[in-house]
Amino acid sequence: MAASSSRGGPFNGNAAPFRSRDGLSTRQAASSDEIQLRIDPMSADFDDEITGLRSQVRMLRNVAQDIGTEAKFQKDFLDQLQMTVIKAQASVKNNIRKLNKSIIKNGSNHIVHVVLFALLCFFIVYLWTKVSRR
């Protein structure tokens, strides 16, 4: 943790890189979500500092709105994708049921055809062997 506090990153409580001017400086807050400002009244240009802070807040608000818009778009897309998958599953299930009914209905005819074909082949081979011995 000592190595990360020496870097001065935005999430480690060391807010020195965010110092805006000599009039404002940050100090370490009680929790990592809070930023406290100490204003030096001797060398402070309050209007510029407040305007700068307001523009930063406005930019953060715009980023948050963009993130919210993207999250809504992703949620709608996932909902559509989920509905498509559900419809595809229902369609596959319905087709499998129809295929099973068709196999049950016509399956015995296929077996009869295979048996008759095998008997025909056996009969042809039998006749051929009888004719070839003469």
Buried (B, 14 or more C-beta within 10 A) or exposed (E): EEEEEEEEEEEBBBBEEBEBEEBBBBEBEEEEEEEEBEEEEEEBEEEEBEEBEEEEEEEEEEEEEEEEEEEEEEEEEEEEEEEEEEEEEEEEEEEEEEEEEEEEEEEEEEEEEEEEEEEEEEEEEEEEEEEEEE
